[in-house]
Amino acid sequence: MTRSVFRYITWTMAPHVTADAPEMLHELECSSCLASSDTEADFNEARAWAFSHTGSHPSHRTYREIVTRNWRMIPAEGEYL
C-alpha cells in the first residue's frame, strides 16, 4: 500500500490576467432569432455585427452577450504548495 500525505490549503479564485492568459472572448446573440456574431476578442467587432443585424432586421433590438473569461485558482496569501 502506498502512503500519501495531503496538505490542506486555502485557495482563492480570480480572473486570469497574467501576460500569458488567454484573451476574454465576446459574442452577441439576437434574442429574437438567435443569430449570433462570431466569437471575438474585440467587443467592438461583435457590437458592429449587432448594429448590422438590427439594420437588416429593425424589429430585432435585444441581444445577449456571451463572454468567455478564463479564471485561475491561486493559493491564498501565505499559503505555499
PyMOL commands that set and color helices and strands:
alter all, ss='L'
color gray80, all
select helices_A, chain A and resi 43-56
alter helices_A, ss='H'
color red, helices_A
select strands_A, chain A and resi 11-15+25-30+63-68+71-75
alter strands_A, ss='S'
color yellow, strands_A
deselect
rebuild
show_as cartoon
